[in-house]
């Protein structure tokens, strides 16, 4: 504990790092949600919204398709909730920075909720498509959108850890000020 107290990390650098990580995770989440490269084969690429044929370049919506089951709709909903959650976190982060009216625990809670939503969506996608990916005759692989979908919660988890560390440090500093006066 004494070592942490002696660390001279400026609060602004932690804030900027956390904000940077959240923005990067937000961008990754948006790209993962909107692009059609969750799975790729030599002939098609599939996202959570469309399936596209590489040869003709045409895409078919998955939404009106009756083959999109409840799991597919759940994945879509979880990814949309994650994107909206990142927007909310950015607004809360700015309000906390400029007005200091938002408790850091609320921001951390929303970030943890986002991580849970993203990990659930990615896990459901894996569960839904494991047989197809494992079947060698289709030569299907996970695409870059899927990778970005997994990378976003990693950045968010790091941001939450730093944010809570920063919050605890601020809280300890304000407690020390109160006790010394």
DOTIVEX-288217 format. One record per residue (C-alpha): residue number from 1; residue in one letter; x, y, z. Coordinates in nm, 4 decimals, padded with zeros to 6 digits. Example, Ala and Ser with C-alpha at 12.3 -4.5 7.8 and 13.67 -1.06 7.14 Angstrom:
BEGIN
<pt n="1" res="a" X="01.2300" Y="-00.4500" Z="00.7800"/>
<pt n="2" res="s" X="01.3670" Y="-00.1060" Z="00.7140"/>
# end
This chain:
BEGIN
<pt n="1" res="x" X="00.0000" Y="00.0000" Z="00.0000"/>
<pt n="2" res="x" X="00.2879" Y="00.2324" Z="00.0791"/>
<pt n="3" res="x" X="00.4363" Y="00.1684" Z="-00.2651"/>
<pt n="4" res="x" X="00.1114" Y="00.2704" Z="-00.4343"/>
<pt n="5" res="x" X="00.0975" Y="00.5888" Z="-00.2297"/>
<pt n="6" res="x" X="00.4530" Y="00.6756" Z="-00.3346"/>
<pt n="7" res="x" X="00.3789" Y="00.6256" Z="-00.7047"/>
<pt n="8" res="x" X="00.3676" Y="00.9666" Z="-00.8648"/>
<pt n="9" res="x" X="00.1267" Y="00.9041" Z="-01.1487"/>
<pt n="10" res="x" X="-00.0517" Y="01.2284" Z="-01.2355"/>
<pt n="11" res="x" X="-00.4298" Y="01.2013" Z="-01.2218"/>
<pt n="12" res="x" X="-00.4656" Y="01.3645" Z="-01.5628"/>
<pt n="13" res="x" X="-00.2536" Y="01.0986" Z="-01.7318"/>
<pt n="14" res="x" X="-00.4717" Y="00.8262" Z="-01.5792"/>
<pt n="15" res="x" X="-00.7869" Y="01.0095" Z="-01.6908"/>
<pt n="16" res="x" X="-00.6535" Y="01.0503" Z="-02.0435"/>
<pt n="17" res="x" X="-00.5488" Y="00.6846" Z="-02.0578"/>
<pt n="18" res="x" X="-00.8890" Y="00.5674" Z="-01.9348"/>
<pt n="19" res="x" X="-01.0678" Y="00.7963" Z="-02.1796"/>
<pt n="20" res="x" X="-00.8456" Y="00.6751" Z="-02.4647"/>
<pt n="21" res="x" X="-00.9145" Y="00.3092" Z="-02.3795"/>
<pt n="22" res="x" X="-01.2897" Y="00.3727" Z="-02.3616"/>
<pt n="23" res="x" X="-01.2911" Y="00.5545" Z="-02.6971"/>
<pt n="24" res="x" X="-01.0876" Y="00.2767" Z="-02.8620"/>
<pt n="25" res="x" X="-01.3204" Y="00.0117" Z="-02.7166"/>
<pt n="26" res="x" X="-01.6228" Y="00.2135" Z="-02.8369"/>
<pt n="27" res="x" X="-01.4824" Y="00.2319" Z="-03.1906"/>
<pt n="28" res="x" X="-01.4034" Y="-00.1399" Z="-03.1880"/>
<pt n="29" res="x" X="-01.7537" Y="-00.2201" Z="-03.0644"/>
<pt n="30" res="x" X="-01.9144" Y="-00.0064" Z="-03.3357"/>
<pt n="31" res="x" X="-01.6996" Y="-00.1652" Z="-03.6084"/>
<pt n="32" res="x" X="-01.7722" Y="-00.5146" Z="-03.4776"/>
<pt n="33" res="x" X="-02.1450" Y="-00.4430" Z="-03.4590"/>
<pt n="34" res="x" X="-02.1831" Y="-00.2845" Z="-03.8016"/>
<pt n="35" res="x" X="-01.9500" Y="-00.4854" Z="-04.0246"/>
<pt n="36" res="x" X="-02.0162" Y="-00.8212" Z="-04.1864"/>
<pt n="37" res="x" X="-01.6979" Y="-01.0100" Z="-04.1104"/>
<pt n="38" res="x" X="-01.7788" Y="-01.2163" Z="-03.8036"/>
<pt n="39" res="x" X="-01.7316" Y="-01.5334" Z="-04.0098"/>
<pt n="40" res="x" X="-01.5580" Y="-01.5693" Z="-04.3447"/>
<pt n="41" res="x" X="-01.5392" Y="-01.8453" Z="-04.6021"/>
<pt n="42" res="x" X="-01.3965" Y="-01.8405" Z="-04.9541"/>
<pt n="43" res="x" X="-01.7465" Y="-01.7628" Z="-05.0840"/>
<pt n="44" res="x" X="-01.9268" Y="-01.5587" Z="-04.8170"/>
<pt n="45" res="x" X="-01.8800" Y="-01.3361" Z="-04.5187"/>
<pt n="46" res="x" X="-02.1364" Y="-01.3125" Z="-04.2422"/>
<pt n="47" res="x" X="-02.2023" Y="-01.0494" Z="-03.9768"/>
<pt n="48" res="x" X="-02.4799" Y="-01.0175" Z="-03.7236"/>
<pt n="49" res="x" X="-02.6930" Y="-00.8156" Z="-03.9682"/>
<pt n="50" res="x" X="-02.6067" Y="-00.9404" Z="-04.3186"/>
<pt n="51" res="x" X="-02.4640" Y="-01.2280" Z="-04.5159"/>
<pt n="52" res="x" X="-02.2674" Y="-01.1249" Z="-04.8252"/>
<pt n="53" res="x" X="-02.1584" Y="-01.3275" Z="-05.1245"/>
<pt n="54" res="x" X="-01.8041" Y="-01.2469" Z="-05.2304"/>
<pt n="55" res="x" X="-01.8422" Y="-01.3431" Z="-05.5965"/>
<pt n="56" res="x" X="-02.1466" Y="-01.1285" Z="-05.6736"/>
<pt n="57" res="x" X="-02.0882" Y="-00.8725" Z="-05.3999"/>
<pt n="58" res="x" X="-02.4555" Y="-00.8879" Z="-05.3018"/>
<pt n="59" res="x" X="-02.5702" Y="-00.8910" Z="-04.9411"/>
<pt n="60" res="x" X="-02.8817" Y="-01.0324" Z="-04.7829"/>
<pt n="61" res="x" X="-03.0317" Y="-00.8975" Z="-04.4617"/>
<pt n="62" res="x" X="-03.0574" Y="-01.1422" Z="-04.1743"/>
<pt n="63" res="x" X="-03.3261" Y="-00.9477" Z="-03.9870"/>
<pt n="64" res="x" X="-03.6365" Y="-01.0435" Z="-04.1915"/>
<pt n="65" res="x" X="-03.4935" Y="-01.3892" Z="-04.2492"/>
<pt n="66" res="x" X="-03.6809" Y="-01.6532" Z="-04.0545"/>
<pt n="67" res="x" X="-03.3530" Y="-01.8432" Z="-04.0103"/>
<pt n="68" res="x" X="-03.2295" Y="-01.5791" Z="-03.7652"/>
<pt n="69" res="x" X="-03.3257" Y="-01.7382" Z="-03.4382"/>
<pt n="70" res="x" X="-03.3599" Y="-01.5916" Z="-03.0917"/>
<pt n="71" res="x" X="-02.9868" Y="-01.6308" Z="-03.0303"/>
<pt n="72" res="x" X="-02.9089" Y="-01.4162" Z="-03.3338"/>
<pt n="73" res="x" X="-03.1488" Y="-01.1483" Z="-03.2173"/>
<pt n="74" res="x" X="-03.0003" Y="-01.1646" Z="-02.8660"/>
<pt n="75" res="x" X="-02.6499" Y="-01.1144" Z="-03.0081"/>
<pt n="76" res="x" X="-02.7737" Y="-00.8110" Z="-03.2031"/>
<pt n="77" res="x" X="-02.9450" Y="-00.6667" Z="-02.8951"/>
<pt n="78" res="x" X="-02.6411" Y="-00.7183" Z="-02.6709"/>
<pt n="79" res="x" X="-02.4094" Y="-00.5491" Z="-02.9200"/>
<pt n="80" res="x" X="-02.6477" Y="-00.2530" Z="-02.9592"/>
<pt n="81" res="x" X="-02.6732" Y="-00.2213" Z="-02.5803"/>
<pt n="82" res="x" X="-02.2924" Y="-00.2235" Z="-02.5628"/>
<pt n="83" res="x" X="-02.2614" Y="00.0541" Z="-02.8220"/>
<pt n="84" res="x" X="-02.5220" Y="00.2663" Z="-02.6460"/>
<pt n="85" res="x" X="-02.3531" Y="00.1957" Z="-02.3126"/>
<pt n="86" res="x" X="-02.0215" Y="00.3293" Z="-02.4408"/>
<pt n="87" res="x" X="-02.1950" Y="00.6499" Z="-02.5503"/>
<pt n="88" res="x" X="-02.3496" Y="00.6828" Z="-02.2047"/>
<pt n="89" res="x" X="-02.0122" Y="00.6233" Z="-02.0376"/>
<pt n="90" res="x" X="-01.8482" Y="00.8964" Z="-02.2443"/>
<pt n="91" res="x" X="-02.1199" Y="01.1441" Z="-02.1427"/>
<pt n="92" res="x" X="-02.0888" Y="01.0403" Z="-01.7763"/>
<pt n="93" res="x" X="-01.7093" Y="01.0611" Z="-01.7943"/>
<pt n="94" res="x" X="-01.7240" Y="01.4157" Z="-01.9325"/>
<pt n="95" res="x" X="-01.9787" Y="01.5177" Z="-01.6668"/>
<pt n="96" res="x" X="-01.7553" Y="01.3728" Z="-01.3961"/>
<pt n="97" res="x" X="-01.4505" Y="01.5495" Z="-01.5333"/>
<pt n="98" res="x" X="-01.6056" Y="01.8953" Z="-01.5736"/>
<pt n="99" res="x" X="-01.8829" Y="01.9058" Z="-01.3139"/>
<pt n="100" res="x" X="-01.7863" Y="01.6275" Z="-01.0716"/>
<pt n="101" res="x" X="-02.1531" Y="01.5349" Z="-01.0251"/>
<pt n="102" res="x" X="-02.1272" Y="01.1701" Z="-01.1262"/>
<pt n="103" res="x" X="-02.0010" Y="00.9073" Z="-00.8853"/>
<pt n="104" res="x" X="-01.7142" Y="00.7029" Z="-01.0300"/>
<pt n="105" res="x" X="-01.8794" Y="00.3813" Z="-00.9132"/>
<pt n="106" res="x" X="-02.1695" Y="00.4474" Z="-01.1516"/>
<pt n="107" res="x" X="-01.9316" Y="00.4817" Z="-01.4458"/>
<pt n="108" res="x" X="-01.7431" Y="00.1677" Z="-01.3410"/>
<pt n="109" res="x" X="-02.0716" Y="-00.0210" Z="-01.3037"/>
<pt n="110" res="x" X="-02.1858" Y="00.0759" Z="-01.6523"/>
<pt n="111" res="x" X="-01.8469" Y="-00.0261" Z="-01.7950"/>
<pt n="112" res="x" X="-01.8663" Y="-00.3652" Z="-01.6223"/>
<pt n="113" res="x" X="-02.2204" Y="-00.4094" Z="-01.7571"/>
<pt n="114" res="x" X="-02.0896" Y="-00.3340" Z="-02.1082"/>
<pt n="115" res="x" X="-01.8144" Y="-00.5936" Z="-02.0709"/>
<pt n="116" res="x" X="-02.0700" Y="-00.8530" Z="-01.9593"/>
<pt n="117" res="x" X="-02.2964" Y="-00.7726" Z="-02.2574"/>
<pt n="118" res="x" X="-02.0099" Y="-00.7960" Z="-02.5069"/>
<pt n="119" res="x" X="-01.8704" Y="-01.1184" Z="-02.3651"/>
<pt n="120" res="x" X="-02.2194" Y="-01.2712" Z="-02.3629"/>
<pt n="121" res="x" X="-02.2760" Y="-01.1706" Z="-02.7275"/>
<pt n="122" res="x" X="-01.9409" Y="-01.3097" Z="-02.8396"/>
<pt n="123" res="x" X="-01.9911" Y="-01.6309" Z="-02.6411"/>
<pt n="124" res="x" X="-02.3383" Y="-01.6802" Z="-02.7856"/>
<pt n="125" res="x" X="-02.1986" Y="-01.6310" Z="-03.1354"/>
<pt n="126" res="x" X="-01.9301" Y="-01.8940" Z="-03.0705"/>
<pt n="127" res="x" X="-02.1868" Y="-02.1332" Z="-02.9258"/>
<pt n="128" res="x" X="-02.4207" Y="-02.0824" Z="-03.2201"/>
<pt n="129" res="x" X="-02.1546" Y="-02.1360" Z="-03.4873"/>
<pt n="130" res="x" X="-01.9141" Y="-02.3895" Z="-03.3352"/>
<pt n="131" res="x" X="-02.0328" Y="-02.6796" Z="-03.5513"/>
<pt n="132" res="x" X="-01.9986" Y="-02.4799" Z="-03.8727"/>
<pt n="133" res="x" X="-01.6522" Y="-02.3483" Z="-03.7834"/>
<pt n="134" res="x" X="-01.5326" Y="-02.6951" Z="-03.6735"/>
<pt n="135" res="x" X="-01.6493" Y="-02.8590" Z="-03.9973"/>
<pt n="136" res="x" X="-01.3425" Y="-02.8635" Z="-04.2240"/>
<pt n="137" res="x" X="-01.5418" Y="-02.8905" Z="-04.5499"/>
<pt n="138" res="x" X="-01.6802" Y="-02.5380" Z="-04.5163"/>
<pt n="139" res="x" X="-01.3379" Y="-02.3787" Z="-04.4436"/>
<pt n="140" res="x" X="-01.5033" Y="-02.1065" Z="-04.2388"/>
<pt n="141" res="x" X="-01.2993" Y="-01.8854" Z="-04.0078"/>
<pt n="142" res="x" X="-01.3816" Y="-01.6109" Z="-03.7640"/>
<pt n="143" res="x" X="-01.3340" Y="-01.2693" Z="-03.9237"/>
<pt n="144" res="x" X="-01.1860" Y="-00.9398" Z="-03.8141"/>
<pt n="145" res="x" X="-01.5205" Y="-00.8079" Z="-03.6853"/>
<pt n="146" res="x" X="-01.5332" Y="-01.0995" Z="-03.4448"/>
<pt n="147" res="x" X="-01.1786" Y="-01.0239" Z="-03.3286"/>
<pt n="148" res="x" X="-01.2662" Y="-00.6586" Z="-03.2705"/>
<pt n="149" res="x" X="-01.5729" Y="-00.7701" Z="-03.0784"/>
<pt n="150" res="x" X="-01.3470" Y="-00.9628" Z="-02.8400"/>
<pt n="151" res="x" X="-01.0835" Y="-00.6896" Z="-02.8197"/>
<pt n="152" res="x" X="-01.3295" Y="-00.4200" Z="-02.7054"/>
<pt n="153" res="x" X="-01.4118" Y="-00.5793" Z="-02.3668"/>
<pt n="154" res="x" X="-01.0399" Y="-00.6338" Z="-02.3023"/>
<pt n="155" res="x" X="-00.9745" Y="-00.2608" Z="-02.3445"/>
<pt n="156" res="x" X="-01.2810" Y="-00.1854" Z="-02.1345"/>
<pt n="157" res="x" X="-01.1649" Y="-00.4185" Z="-01.8572"/>
<pt n="158" res="x" X="-00.8280" Y="-00.2434" Z="-01.8468"/>
<pt n="159" res="x" X="-01.0061" Y="00.0949" Z="-01.8437"/>
<pt n="160" res="x" X="-01.2296" Y="-00.0131" Z="-01.5522"/>
<pt n="161" res="x" X="-00.9274" Y="-00.1312" Z="-01.3542"/>
<pt n="162" res="x" X="-00.7402" Y="00.1948" Z="-01.4104"/>
<pt n="163" res="x" X="-01.0528" Y="00.3993" Z="-01.3435"/>
<pt n="164" res="x" X="-01.1192" Y="00.2280" Z="-01.0109"/>
<pt n="165" res="x" X="-00.7514" Y="00.2607" Z="-00.9147"/>
<pt n="166" res="x" X="-00.7663" Y="00.6316" Z="-00.9970"/>
<pt n="167" res="x" X="-01.0951" Y="00.6732" Z="-00.8065"/>
<pt n="168" res="x" X="-00.9553" Y="00.4971" Z="-00.4989"/>
<pt n="169" res="x" X="-00.6455" Y="00.7142" Z="-00.5137"/>
<pt n="170" res="x" X="-00.8562" Y="01.0318" Z="-00.5332"/>
<pt n="171" res="x" X="-01.0724" Y="00.9111" Z="-00.2477"/>
<pt n="172" res="x" X="-00.7688" Y="00.8360" Z="-00.0285"/>
<pt n="173" res="x" X="-00.6179" Y="01.1769" Z="-00.1066"/>
<pt n="174" res="x" X="-00.9391" Y="01.3587" Z="-00.0117"/>
<pt n="175" res="x" X="-00.9647" Y="01.1534" Z="00.3111"/>
<pt n="176" res="x" X="-00.6065" Y="01.2475" Z="00.4009"/>
<pt n="177" res="x" X="-00.6843" Y="01.6148" Z="00.3380"/>
<pt n="178" res="x" X="-00.9893" Y="01.6007" Z="00.5631"/>
<pt n="179" res="x" X="-00.8034" Y="01.4319" Z="00.8456"/>
<pt n="180" res="x" X="-00.5066" Y="01.6705" Z="00.8301"/>
<pt n="181" res="x" X="-00.7226" Y="01.9839" Z="00.8589"/>
# end
